[in-house]
Amino acid sequence: MNFTLNTKSSFCYCAATSFFVAGAVLMAAPAQAQETYRYSLASQQEYGRKRGFKLAFEANNSTIPRQLGTLDLVMSVSDGKSWRFPKFRTNWQLDHEYQVKAVLGPKQSDLIVDGERVLQSAGGFLPSDAKGELSAGLDSRNIDGTTDYRVLQTALRVATDKGQAVNGTFPTLAQRPFAVFLFEPQTPLHLPWKSAPGETVTIETSFRLLRADAQTIAGLAPFVDKFGQSVHANWPQKIKSETQFQQAVMDEKQRESAWGQPADFDAYNGSTTAGWSEKPTGFFRTTKRNGFWWLVSPLGNPCFYVGVDTVTGTFEKTPIAGREAFFQDLPPRKGPFAPAWGAAGKAFGFTTANLIRKYGENWETASWKEAEYRLRAWGFSGLGKWSGITTQGAGPTQLPVQPVLRRGAVPTIGRMPDIFDETVRAAFRASLEKGITPHINNPYILGWSVGNEHEEIVLPTDIKAMLAKDATTPAKRALVDYALDHIYNGDTARLKAAWKIDGAIATREALQAATSQAPAGDIETLRRYFADQYYGYIYRTVKEIDPNHLYFGFWIGLGWWENDEDWRLIAKHADVVGYDVYRYDFHANQYAALIKETDKPTMCGEFSYPSWDGGARGNGAYGTFAPDDATAGQLYAKWVADAARDPHTVGMHWFQYRDQPIAGRGQSNRPLALAQDEHFAFGLVDITDRPKCDMIAPMRAANLSAVKTRVEASQNPGTK
């Protein structure tokens, strides 16, 4: 993809170009490995269809950090009937520039290392015909520090004997020093590629293996400066002194004055220029006009909602305990920066600390009011998920908000509450009432949701866990009863045989008490039955507590389910189907038939294109990363325009308002892991609270034109 955009201002930044180094001390002990380590040098495969290839390093020994002597180079090749996995292991040398060639032919495949053929695999090669690209430079586990070495891929060329060729390039250590590379030891490439059956494909790549043991890493520490930035990276607008925070405030005021606040929206960001309105109800609701679903604001104006998730200054702290040497000049746990510390002093929030530096003692209220002003100026409708209702000491938000409720301490069997148990239902209702009741008259609430993504998908293992209980468990009784009545039409003997139940079973009660092995088809039927009852209970209960507001379900991951029936089930029990999806193109084409079938309005709760800048600042490479801020903004603008033309989409939320810390937001218990859990540049603003204007400018334009785009699409169906 090639994108160009230049809207720089004095308080925006660009990619890093120069670097420097420092040092410290750190030790680590081996731990048990949980997964195979893989680094993909080049791959284009359809594993289930037995087509394609993958050239990759693998190490699956049982302790971490894994040693270099256990590393295999695997040439995976398929002929359409079966996969072959020949592997090569040698006395790998650190800092040697290896040259590798894999030749995949119709009758055999060869692996050549430094000019010597080391593997020969007899058999054919059938290329993938479903993917139009190949991937390279993907490291599966080293974000967690699972090896005492790192793979630095330096070049790639893939060609056919018919003259087709593609080349990939990777950042050098001069462009991305090793101490920065350690935060994300990969350079994901996705290159256009498709070969034909019968052609010979040659993969040529080069790489180095770099030492990354505890002593080496200790010698490079510290890695993170006092402001949460990479010590070893430098770029023009990098914050280097606290005086720059005040200059950033002044610079932003100039831009705010130039942009101003949009005037064509009501207090809830409903459009006053769409050409129609409806009777005000005091709360958000939905309507369908000309075949297009819309949100309607509390004042009766049409709203195409563009929100932002996680608008907070206290979220996502990075773990400190056990890796203190990674961090430079952390402030005391007591005093002005105490709010930045969490987890009993074992984690630190660089965002919070920087807000304290920027806004002073009143940082919570000031930073929230600034965020609220920014979002309006940037054309956003309001807040998305994970932002709260009463926010950061500033009182109730004056922007619409999308709360996410959780089950909390509601008892479960494995993952799921026993929704057939009256005691559990009472506890569940009490939990929902606690979150909802204080806000039933709040017009700024877009609607309620309960749970998030895969945690609310009912799995076959959940049903098996319930069936493994005894007859005192209401869920087991309900599932057995449903199977007997609806699958086996009351035939006890047939159920007994199908479920492999031993002993004399003549009654329903005996079936409920028995140990069984229900077949997969029955488990799926019961899974759907339980999910229907579970989602239905939540929907009815939320609406009984609060009939004023919409219900959005649980943000089902689009395609991240057992099967399509999961979408149908939640659509049945929601006013608007909330979903999350991360992909470069708008999703409607792939799921259009399913969405059209259920014909409910939809809301995307999360999508994003976090900028990576080649890893030059220590951020991670997310699956839908953009190469830079400007590209992220253009990808967003296209997604929003496509969504605005979709009849069912009523809005979406960008994930998220702030960048994640480069040292990670979680805890992996691996001291050598520089980035523990997610560390992506998702934000509209960076870790020092500076807006990314190269990204925001096209976002703002897309936001402000979204309603017009939707109105025109509804008046001219089928237009693009």
C-alpha positions in Angstrom: 0.0 0.0 0.0 1.2 3.5 -0.8 -0.3 6.4 0.9 0.8 10.1 1.0 -0.4 12.8 3.3 1.3 15.8 4.9 -0.5 17.8 7.5 2.3 18.3 10.0 2.0 20.9 12.8 4.3 22.0 15.5 3.0 19.5 18.0 3.0 16.4 15.8 5.9 14.0 15.2 7.4 11.7 12.6 9.4 8.5 12.5 12.7 8.0 14.3 16.0 8.6 12.5 18.8 8.5 15.1 19.6 6.6 18.3 21.9 6.2 21.3 22.8 3.6 24.0 23.1 3.1 27.8 23.5 0.2 30.4 22.4 -1.6 33.6 22.1 -5.1 35.4 19.5 -7.8 35.1 19.4 -11.6 35.9 16.9 -14.3 34.9 16.2 -17.9 35.7 15.0 -20.6 33.3 11.3 -21.4 33.2 9.1 -24.0 31.5 8.2 -23.2 27.9 4.5 -23.4 26.9 4.6 -23.1 23.1 6.8 -23.8 20.2 8.9 -20.9 19.2 8.7 -20.0 15.5 10.2 -17.4 13.2 8.8 -17.3 9.7 11.3 -16.4 7.0 8.7 -16.8 4.2 5.3 -18.4 4.2 2.2 -18.8 2.0 0.2 -21.8 3.2 -3.3 -23.2 3.5 -2.6 -25.8 6.1 -6.0 -27.5 6.1 -6.1 -27.7 2.3 -2.5 -29.0 2.2 -1.3 -26.3 -0.2 1.7 -23.9 0.0 5.0 -23.6 1.8 6.6 -22.2 4.9 10.3 -21.7 5.6 10.7 -21.1 9.3 12.8 -21.5 12.4 11.3 -23.7 15.2 12.4 -24.5 18.7 10.2 -26.5 21.0 12.5 -27.6 23.9 11.0 -27.5 27.3 12.8 -24.6 29.0 13.2 -20.9 28.4 15.1 -19.0 27.5 15.7 -21.6 24.7 19.3 -22.2 23.6 20.6 -21.7 20.2 21.6 -25.4 19.9 17.9 -26.5 19.8 17.0 -24.3 16.8 15.8 -26.1 13.6 15.3 -24.6 10.2 12.1 -26.2 8.8 11.1 -26.3 5.1 7.4 -27.1 5.1 6.1 -28.1 1.7 2.7 -29.6 0.6 1.7 -31.4 -2.6 -2.0 -31.1 -2.1 -2.2 -34.5 -0.5 0.1 -34.2 2.6 2.6 -31.9 4.2 6.3 -32.7 4.5 8.4 -31.1 7.3 12.1 -31.7 6.6 14.3 -29.9 9.2 17.9 -28.9 9.4 19.9 -28.3 12.5 23.6 -27.2 12.7 26.0 -25.6 15.0 24.5 -22.2 14.4 27.0 -19.3 14.7 26.1 -15.9 16.2 26.6 -12.8 14.0 27.2 -14.8 10.9 25.3 -13.7 7.8 23.6 -16.9 6.6 22.4 -17.2 3.0 19.5 -19.6 2.6 17.8 -20.8 -0.6 14.8 -23.1 -0.7 13.9 -24.5 -4.2 10.4 -25.9 -4.3 9.8 -27.9 -7.5 7.2 -30.2 -9.0 9.1 -33.4 -8.1 11.4 -32.4 -5.2 12.4 -29.5 -2.9 15.9 -28.6 -1.8 17.3 -26.5 1.0 20.6 -24.8 0.5 22.5 -23.1 3.3 25.6 -21.0 2.5 25.9 -22.7 -0.9 25.6 -26.2 0.4 22.5 -28.4 -0.1 21.5 -29.6 3.4 18.1 -31.0 2.7 16.4 -32.8 -0.2 12.7 -33.7 0.0 11.2 -35.9 -2.7 7.6 -35.1 -3.6 5.6 -32.4 -5.4 4.7 -28.8 -4.5 1.2 -27.3 -4.9 1.1 -23.6 -4.3 -1.7 -21.8 -2.4 -4.5 -20.6 -4.7 -6.5 -18.7 -2.1 -4.0 -16.1 -0.9 -2.6 -13.3 -3.0 0.3 -12.6 -0.7 3.1 -14.2 1.2 4.3 -13.2 4.7 7.8 -13.0 6.1 9.6 -11.7 9.2 7.1 -13.0 11.8 8.4 -13.9 15.2 5.8 -15.9 17.3 7.1 -15.7 20.8 10.2 -13.5 21.3 8.1 -10.6 22.6 8.2 -12.7 25.8 11.9 -13.3 25.7 11.6 -17.0 25.0 15.1 -17.5 23.5 18.6 -16.3 24.3 19.0 -15.2 20.7 17.1 -13.2 18.1 16.7 -13.7 14.4 17.5 -10.7 12.3 16.3 -11.2 8.8 18.1 -9.0 6.4 16.8 -9.7 2.8 14.2 -11.8 0.9 13.6 -12.6 -2.7 11.0 -15.1 -4.0 10.9 -16.0 -7.7 9.5 -18.5 -10.1 11.2 -20.2 -13.1 8.8 -18.2 -15.3 10.3 -14.9 -14.4 7.9 -13.7 -11.6 9.7 -12.2 -8.6 9.2 -10.1 -5.5 11.7 -8.6 -3.0 11.4 -7.7 0.6 13.5 -5.4 2.6 14.1 -5.1 6.4 15.4 -2.3 8.6 19.1 -2.5 9.4 20.5 -2.2 12.9 21.7 1.3 11.9 18.0 2.2 11.3 16.7 0.3 14.3 19.4 -0.4 17.0 19.4 -3.8 18.7 18.2 -2.3 22.0 15.0 -1.0 20.2 14.7 -4.2 18.1 14.4 -6.2 21.3 11.0 -4.6 22.0 9.6 -6.2 18.9 12.1 -8.7 17.3 10.4 -9.0 14.0 9.6 -7.0 10.9 6.4 -8.3 9.4 6.2 -8.2 5.6 3.2 -9.0 3.5 4.1 -9.1 -0.2 1.9 -9.7 -3.2 2.5 -13.3 -4.5 0.8 -16.0 -6.4 2.4 -18.8 -8.4 0.9 -21.5 -10.6 1.0 -25.3 -10.2 4.0 -26.8 -12.0 6.2 -23.8 -11.5 9.4 -24.0 -9.5 9.5 -21.4 -6.7 12.8 -20.3 -5.3 13.0 -18.5 -1.9 16.3 -16.7 -1.1 16.8 -15.0 2.2 19.6 -13.9 4.5 19.6 -13.5 8.3 21.8 -13.2 11.3 21.4 -14.8 14.8 22.1 -12.2 17.5 22.9 -12.9 21.2 20.1 -11.9 23.5 20.9 -13.6 26.8 20.5 -12.0 30.3 24.0 -10.6 30.3 23.6 -9.0 26.9 20.2 -7.4 27.8 21.6 -6.2 31.1 24.4 -4.4 29.3 21.9 -2.4 27.2 19.6 -1.3 30.1 17.9 1.0 30.8 15.5 0.8 27.9 12.7 3.2 28.9 13.2 6.9 29.9 11.3 8.8 32.5 8.6 9.8 30.0 7.9 6.2 28.9 9.9 6.5 25.6 12.7 4.4 24.2 16.0 5.5 25.7 17.8 4.2 22.6 15.7 5.9 20.0 15.5 9.5 18.9 13.1 11.5 16.7 12.5 15.2 16.2 9.7 15.7 18.7 10.8 13.3 21.3 10.2 14.7 24.8 13.6 15.2 26.5 12.7 17.7 29.3 9.7 18.6 31.3 9.7 22.2 29.9 8.6 20.7 26.6 5.2 19.7 28.1 4.2 23.3 28.5 5.3 24.1 25.0 3.2 21.2 23.8 0.2 22.8 25.5 0.7 26.1 23.8 1.2 24.5 20.4 -2.0 22.5 20.8 -4.0 25.6 21.7 -3.0 27.1 18.4 -4.2 24.1 16.5 -7.5 23.9 18.5 -8.1 27.5 17.6 -7.7 26.8 13.9 -9.9 23.7 14.0 -12.6 24.9 16.4 -15.7 22.8 17.3 -18.1 21.4 14.8 -21.4 23.4 14.7 -23.7 21.0 12.8 -24.4 18.6 15.7 -26.6 18.7 18.8 -25.4 18.1 22.4 -25.4 14.4 21.8 -23.7 14.6 18.4 -26.8 14.0 16.4 -26.7 15.8 13.0 -28.8 18.9 12.6 -28.1 19.1 8.9 -29.1 15.6 7.7 -32.4 16.8 6.3 -34.7 14.9 8.7 -35.3 14.4 12.4 -37.7 12.4 14.6 -39.6 12.9 17.8 -37.2 13.3 20.7 -37.4 10.6 23.4 -34.6 11.8 25.7 -32.5 8.7 25.0 -30.6 7.1 22.1 -32.7 4.7 20.0 -32.6 3.2 16.5 -34.8 3.8 13.4 -34.7 2.5 9.8 -35.2 4.9 6.9 -34.9 4.0 3.2 -33.5 0.6 4.1 -30.7 2.2 6.3 -30.5 1.8 10.0 -29.7 4.9 12.1 -29.1 5.8 15.7 -31.3 8.7 16.8 -30.0 11.1 19.4 -32.0 12.0 22.6 -33.1 15.2 20.7 -34.4 13.3 17.7 -31.5 13.9 15.3 -29.9 11.2 13.2 -26.5 10.0 14.4 -23.8 8.0 12.8 -21.6 7.3 15.8 -17.8 7.6 15.6 -16.4 6.9 19.1 -13.1 6.3 20.8 -12.3 3.6 23.3 -10.4 3.8 26.6 -10.4 7.5 27.1 -8.7 7.6 30.5 -5.4 8.8 32.0 -5.0 5.9 34.5 -5.4 2.8 32.3 -2.6 0.4 31.3 0.3 0.5 33.7 3.5 -1.4 32.9 4.9 -4.0 35.3 8.1 -2.8 37.1 8.7 -5.5 39.7 11.6 -7.8 38.8 12.8 -5.6 36.0 13.5 -2.3 37.6 16.8 -1.9 35.7 14.9 -1.5 32.5 13.5 1.9 33.6 15.3 5.2 33.9 14.6 7.7 36.7 11.3 6.4 38.0 9.7 8.8 40.5 9.1 7.9 44.2 6.0 5.8 45.0 4.9 8.6 47.4 4.4 12.2 46.7 3.1 13.9 43.5 3.5 10.8 41.3 1.8 8.4 43.7 -1.3 8.2 41.4 1.0 6.8 38.7 1.9 3.7 40.7 -0.3 0.7 40.9 -0.4 -3.0 41.9 1.0 -2.1 45.4 3.9 -0.3 43.8 4.7 -3.1 41.3 3.4 -1.3 38.2 3.8 2.2 36.8 1.6 4.3 34.5 3.8 6.6 32.3 0.7 8.2 30.8 -0.5 9.2 34.3 2.9 10.6 35.2 3.1 12.6 32.1 -0.4 14.1 32.7 0.8 15.1 36.1 3.8 16.8 34.6 1.7 18.5 31.9 -1.4 19.6 33.9 -0.1 19.7 37.5 -2.1 18.9 40.7 -5.4 19.2 38.9 -4.3 16.7 36.2 -7.4 14.4 36.3 -10.0 17.1 35.6 -7.7 19.1 33.3 -6.7 16.1 31.2 -10.3 14.8 30.9 -11.6 18.2 29.9 -8.9 18.4 27.3 -9.7 15.0 26.0 -13.4 15.9 25.8 -12.5 19.1 23.8 -10.2 17.2 21.5 -12.7 14.6 20.6 -15.3 17.2 19.7 -12.8 19.2 17.7 -11.7 16.0 15.8 -15.2 15.2 14.8 -15.8 12.2 17.1 -19.3 11.6 18.5 -18.2 10.6 21.9 -16.7 7.8 24.0 -16.5 4.1 23.2 -15.8 1.1 25.4 -13.7 1.1 28.5 -14.1 4.8 29.2 -16.4 4.8 32.2 -19.4 7.0 33.0 -18.0 9.2 35.7 -14.5 10.0 34.5 -11.3 11.0 36.2 -12.6 13.3 38.9 -14.3 15.5 36.3 -17.9 14.4 37.1 -20.3 12.8 34.6 -19.1 13.0 31.0 -20.7 15.5 28.7 -20.1 13.2 25.8 -22.1 10.1 24.9 -20.5 6.9 26.3 -20.7 3.2 25.7 -20.4 1.4 29.1 -19.2 -2.3 29.3 -20.6 -4.2 32.3 -18.9 -7.4 33.5 -20.3 -10.3 35.4 -18.0 -9.7 38.4 -18.4 -12.3 41.2 -21.4 -14.1 39.6 -20.8 -17.8 40.3 -19.8 -19.9 37.2 -19.4 -23.5 36.2 -16.0 -23.2 34.5 -16.5 -20.1 32.3 -20.3 -19.7 32.4 -22.9 -18.9 35.0 -25.6 -21.6 35.5 -28.4 -19.5 34.1 -30.9 -22.2 35.2 -30.0 -21.7 38.9 -32.3 -19.2 40.7 -29.5 -18.3 43.1 -27.1 -17.5 40.2 -29.8 -15.5 38.4 -30.4 -13.4 41.5 -26.7 -12.7 41.9 -26.4 -11.9 38.2 -29.4 -9.5 38.4 -27.9 -7.8 41.5 -24.6 -7.3 39.6 -26.4 -5.7 36.7 -28.6 -3.5 38.9 -25.5 -2.2 40.6 -24.0 -1.0 37.3 -27.2 0.2 35.6 -29.6 1.6 38.2 -27.8 4.9 39.0 -27.8 5.8 35.3 -31.2 4.8 33.9 -32.1 8.4 33.3 -28.7 9.4 31.9 -29.3 10.6 28.2 -25.5 10.4 27.4 -25.4 6.6 27.7 -25.5 5.2 24.2 -26.6 1.8 25.5 -25.5 -1.1 27.7 -23.3 -4.1 26.9 -22.4 -7.1 29.1 -19.1 -8.9 28.7 -16.5 -8.7 25.9 -15.7 -10.9 22.9 -14.8 -14.5 23.3 -15.4 -14.6 27.0 -19.1 -14.6 26.3 -19.1 -17.2 23.5 -20.5 -20.5 24.9 -18.0 -23.2 24.1 -18.5 -27.0 23.7 -16.2 -27.4 26.8 -18.6 -25.3 28.8 -21.4 -27.7 28.0 -19.2 -30.7 28.8 -18.4 -29.1 32.2 -22.0 -28.7 33.0 -22.9 -32.3 32.0 -20.0 -33.5 34.2 -21.8 -32.2 37.3 -24.3 -34.2 39.3 -28.1 -34.0 39.3 -28.2 -31.3 41.9 -26.9 -28.8 39.3 -29.8 -27.0 37.5 -27.8 -26.6 34.3 -27.2 -30.3 34.0 -30.8 -31.1 34.6 -31.9 -28.5 32.0 -29.5 -29.8 29.4 -30.4 -33.4 29.9 -34.1 -32.5 29.7 -33.6 -30.6 26.5 -31.7 -33.4 24.9 -34.3 -36.0 25.9 -37.3 -33.9 24.8 -35.9 -32.2 21.7 -33.1 -34.4 20.3 -34.4 -37.9 21.2 -38.2 -37.1 21.4 -38.5 -38.6 24.9 -36.8 -41.9 24.0 -34.7 -42.7 27.1 -33.1 -45.7 25.6 -31.9 -43.9 22.5 -30.3 -41.1 24.6 -28.7 -43.7 26.9 -27.1 -45.5 24.0 -26.0 -42.4 22.2 -24.5 -40.9 25.3 -22.8 -44.2 26.3 -24.4 -44.3 29.7 -23.8 -47.5 31.7 -26.3 -49.3 33.9 -30.1 -49.5 34.0 -31.6 -46.2 33.1 -35.4 -46.0 32.9 -36.3 -42.5 34.1 -35.5 -38.8 33.4 -34.1 -38.5 36.9 -31.7 -41.4 36.3 -30.4 -39.7 33.2 -29.8 -36.5 35.0 -27.7 -38.3 37.6 -25.7 -40.4 35.1 -22.2 -40.0 33.8 -22.3 -39.6 30.1 -20.3 -39.0 26.9 -22.6 -37.0 24.7 -21.6 -37.0 21.0 -20.3 -33.8 19.3 -23.6 -33.2 17.5 -25.6 -33.2 20.7 -23.0 -31.0 22.4 -23.4 -28.5 19.6 -27.2 -28.6 19.9 -27.0 -28.1 23.6 -24.4 -25.3 23.2 -26.9 -23.4 21.1 -29.7 -24.0 23.5 -27.7 -22.8 26.5 -26.4 -19.8 24.6 -30.0 -18.9 23.6 -31.2 -19.1 27.2 -28.1 -17.2 28.5 -28.2 -14.3 26.1 -32.0 -14.1 26.4 -31.8 -13.9 30.2 -29.3 -11.1 30.1 -31.3 -9.1 27.5 -34.6 -9.4 29.4 -32.9 -8.5 32.7 -31.2 -5.4 31.3 -34.4 -4.2 29.7 -36.4 -4.8 32.9 -33.9 -2.8 34.9 -33.6 -0.1 32.3 -36.1 0.1 29.5 -34.7 3.5 28.4 -31.5 2.4 26.9 -30.4 0.2 24.0 -28.6 -3.1 24.5 -25.6 -4.0 22.4 -24.8 -7.6 23.4 -21.2 -8.5 24.3 -19.1 -7.3 21.4 -18.9 -10.6 19.6 -15.6 -11.0 17.7 -16.6 -11.1 14.0 -15.7 -14.6 12.9 -14.1 -15.4 16.4 -16.8 -17.8 17.3 -17.7 -21.5 17.1 -19.9 -21.0 14.0 -22.2 -18.5 12.4 -25.0 -19.5 14.7 -23.4 -17.5 17.5 -24.1 -14.3 15.5 -27.7 -15.3 15.0 -28.1 -16.0 18.7 -26.8 -12.7 20.0 -28.7 -10.8 17.2 -31.9 -12.3 18.5 -31.2 -10.9 22.0 -29.9 -7.4 21.2 -31.2 -4.0 20.0 -28.0 -3.4 18.2 -25.4 -6.1 17.5 -22.1 -4.9 18.9 -19.0 -6.6 17.5 -15.2 -6.2 17.3 -13.1 -6.8 14.3 -9.5 -6.0 13.3 -8.9 -6.1 9.5 -7.7 -3.7 6.8 -10.9 -3.7 4.8 -14.5 -3.1 5.9 -16.0 -6.5 6.8 -19.4 -6.2 5.2 -18.7 -8.2 2.1 -17.5 -11.3 3.9 -20.4 -11.3 6.4 -23.0 -9.5 4.4 -25.4 -12.4 4.0 -25.4 -13.2 7.7 -25.9 -9.5 8.7 -28.6 -9.1 6.1 -30.3 -12.3 7.4 -30.6 -11.0 10.9 -31.3 -7.5 9.8 -30.3 -5.8 13.0 -28.4 -2.5 13.3 -24.7 -3.1 14.0 -22.0 -1.2 15.9 -18.3 -2.0 15.7 -16.8 -1.7 19.2 -13.1 -2.0 18.2 -11.0 -1.6 15.1 -7.6 0.0 14.7 -4.5 0.5 12.6 -1.7 1.3 15.1 1.3 2.9 13.5 4.5 1.0 13.7 7.1 3.2 12.0 9.3 0.1 11.4 9.6 -0.5 15.1 11.9 2.5 15.4 10.4 3.7 18.6 9.8 0.4 20.4 6.2 -0.1 19.7 4.8 -3.5 18.6 3.7 -4.6 15.2 -0.1 -5.3 15.6 -1.8 -7.6 13.1 -3.4 -4.6 11.3 -0.6 -2.1 11.8 -0.1 0.9 9.6 3.5 1.9 8.5 3.0 5.4 9.9 0.5 7.8 11.3 -0.6 9.3 8.0 -1.3 5.8 6.6 -3.3 4.9 9.7 -5.4 8.0 9.2 -6.1 7.2 5.6 -7.0 3.6 6.4 -9.4 4.9 9.0 -11.0 7.3 6.6 -11.7 4.6 4.0 -13.1 2.3 6.7 -15.5 4.9 8.0 -16.7 5.9 4.5 -17.3 2.2 3.7 -19.1 1.7 7.0 -21.3 4.8 6.4 -22.5 3.3 3.1 -23.4 0.0 4.8 -27.2 -0.2 5.6 -26.8 -1.9 8.9 -23.8 -0.1 10.5 -24.8 2.7 12.8 -21.4 3.5 14.1 -18.0 2.3 15.3 -15.3 3.0 18.0 -11.6 3.4 17.3 -9.4 1.4 19.7 -8.0 3.5 21.4 -7.4 7.0 22.7 -3.8 6.6 24.1 -0.8 4.6 23.1 0.0 1.5 25.2 3.3 1.6 27.1 6.3 0.3 25.0 7.2 -2.0 27.9 3.8 -3.7 27.8 0.6 -3.4 29.7 0.6 -6.9 31.3 2.6 -9.4 33.3 4.3 -12.4 31.7 6.5 -13.3 34.6 9.5 -13.4 32.3 12.1 -10.8 33.4 13.9 -10.8 30.0 10.7 -9.7 28.2 11.0 -6.0 27.4 7.4 -5.8 26.3 5.1 -7.8 28.5 1.7 -8.2 26.8 0.4 -5.6 24.4 2.6 -2.6 23.6 1.0 -1.0 20.5 0.7 2.6 19.3 -3.1 2.4 19.0 -3.5 5.9 20.3 -4.8 9.2 18.9 -2.3 10.6 21.3 1.1 9.2 22.3 2.4 8.3 25.8 3.3 12.0 26.4 -0.3 13.1 25.6 0.6 14.7 22.2 -1.9 14.3 19.4 -0.8 12.5 16.3 -1.9 15.1 13.8 -0.8 13.3 10.6 -3.3 10.6 11.6 -6.0 12.9 13.1 -6.4 15.2 10.1 -7.8 12.6 7.8 -9.8 11.1 10.7 -11.4 14.4 11.4 -12.3 14.9 7.7 -13.9 11.4 7.6 -15.8 11.9 10.8 -17.3 15.2 9.8 -18.4 13.8 6.4 -19.8 10.5 7.6 -23.4 11.6 8.1 -23.5 13.2 4.6 -22.0 10.0 3.1 -24.7 7.9 4.8 -27.5 10.2 3.7 -26.3 10.1 0.1 -26.0 6.3 0.2 -29.5 5.9 1.6 -30.9 8.1 -1.1 -28.9 6.3 -3.9 -28.7 2.6 -2.9 -25.8 0.7 -4.5 -23.6 3.8 -5.1 -20.0 3.9 -3.9 
